């Protein structure tokens, strides 16, 4: 029996056997609930192509036309495809990657348009397109060519089904670029009649990117030509940007391409093909990858009669596992990290090696520290140490922890030093890595002189300056939170002097609190509040937000924030206004201000914890009402189903956590605030064959309020559950009602406490 049929048998067994849980099994595989097109329209900026969980390859169609809507290469409203490239960003606002474009053509169509820089293209229809985890398919209508894509960790696999044509071609275009991306050096060569290889160096949002590749073809090409842009070249030389392979095809002839990737060498890319693929059986590779996805999705089995919600949930599970991305080769080699200018640290080898772990990158930390990384600590316990060691590798190579890194390059996009909460959270949850090195990395990253950290240390806040993205208030508040995380880390390691120093720094947010109007207000160099000041305005003082959004970002000291606001009653009034003070039609809202409920903007991350702040003032019913409203209104099972950028798994992590009924308000404290669960039941598969089950009694769309909660059969008279309790396994039971509960919670979540410190 060959390997393909072994995997088909495994698929049948996987989809037909009863699971170990007592949850009623779905009548179809979970992968069939995933809709990869969610977020490909509207502001979601997702891509529909093929990848493995956390894989190096994101093989997906490219429209070929630049613009914000097409920042991930694809936009659902468009009607053309310019090819299929091997790297993409999931749900960001950054126009980068799009490496190694492949486009099949023939003699049926040769029209060109300026909009896609006169590249070959074809029209397509969504009626002739489909996708599920590990697979994408589309008919290129103008050529009569069917394109199918799948991927392993480091290999993208194409299958093209051609009509009869004497001039069928496959274009491999290294000069193709989109949005911020630009090739700096390219090379492509023929190895033999079924193999080509080369590299594409590029710059853009991330500097000094290097992608090496080898392509292996299931059928020898009849002839080939090299091009530099559109000029025909004779020999493979540096600077050639394109290679066109020619075939004569009969009806339904299929050509399969395997593209291995590496950041270090063509040899490493070729080895990836050898290690991760078997022959040219496309179906076998696709089924294998889809089985990997099925097993990942089964880590949470939900029960609900609502098929749309089930699709949303499993799509969020899927999108949450698209990043971070594998970056190291077999053997551990990878391109050493560089700074935002593309420069390596002096004395550092341009190729590094991960010893005892796999190196990952694409860390959108301003977004993902809030929910995505805490979710990984539950669902991806084997990968979390790799993620942390990858962050520490970046530190050893550059001298700082990453801010927003990808392809071994620091972009320095966004603010904070939010690798810190990711590391400290993993430390308190007991993951295995060098804690002393990790602490050193956290401390040194908080003491550098760039990104205005030196000014912050000197003044206790960041003053307004003339920089177009000063973001002074947001930086001050996010630095203060990260400082609290370092203080907790220092305390646990017995570094009491550092603990006191960083704990004091964590109070710096108070320096911008204006007691007169109770706002976080920017100051000038002399310490004077900037006036005039309109809280709802989107100004350079706030990062992709306004004063309404950032007022609440004190997750490590909510109690002091309540006191400074004027007490619980005044805090409640202000929270109420957050959700009911709607923008006027004449207000100028930026493109990132989406998913609005009053001033609350679910489409951007600073708002994500705000509804839970009602728990801190004995008004959990209001939190439950708004959490359920967000779940019901801001996610849809359609292409325009994300209310904002998906942001490398954060938007999806919020949905997963909140659908389960809890969320990390302070991501580092080892505890999750309780909310309003969405499904009748959910069973989380944990290590050591343990399960944590959430059961919801009297669940309905109207019953959004929690009447009572039990943990393992005992009443839970508190508004949180700890990470340790989840990992121990058991059952969390909610009883729901359509009226707010009058029960008083006696044991409340303390925002400044770390629960279960057990490194």
Protein Blocks (a to p, Z undefined) as FASTA:
>chain_A
ZZklmmmmmmmmmmmmccfbfcdcdfbdfklmpcfkgopacjlopafbdcdehiabdcdd
dehiacjklmnopafkbcbdfbjcfbdcehiabdeejioiaddddfkbccdcfkloopac
ddddfklgccdehiacdddfknopacdddddfklccddddddddfkbccdddfkbcghjb
ccfbdcdddfblmbccdddddddjbghiacddddddfbdcfbdcddehjaccfbdcehia
bdcddddddehiacdddddddfkbmklmmmmmmmmpgcjbfklmmmmmmmmmmmmmmmpc
cddfblklmmmmmmmmmmmmmpccdfbdehhiacddddfkopacehiafbdcdehiacde
hiafklmmmmmmmmmmmmmmmlmmmmmmmmmmmmmmnopacfbdgehiafkgaedjfklm
mmmmmmmnopacdfklmmmmmmmmmmccbhhlmmmmmnopacddfbfblolmmmmmmmmm
mmmmmmmmmmmnopaklmmmmmmmmmmmmmmpcfklopacdddfkopacddddfkbccfk
bghiafklmmmmcfklmmlmmmmnnpjklmmmmmmmmmmmccdfklccdfklghiehjbc
fkbmklmmmmmmmmmnopaklmmmmmmmmmmmmpccdfklcfbdfkgolmmmmmmmmmno
pacfblmnopacddddfbfbdcdddehhiacddddehiafklmbcfbdceehiacfbfbd
cfklmmnopaddddddfbdcfbdcfbdcdfkbcehiaZZ
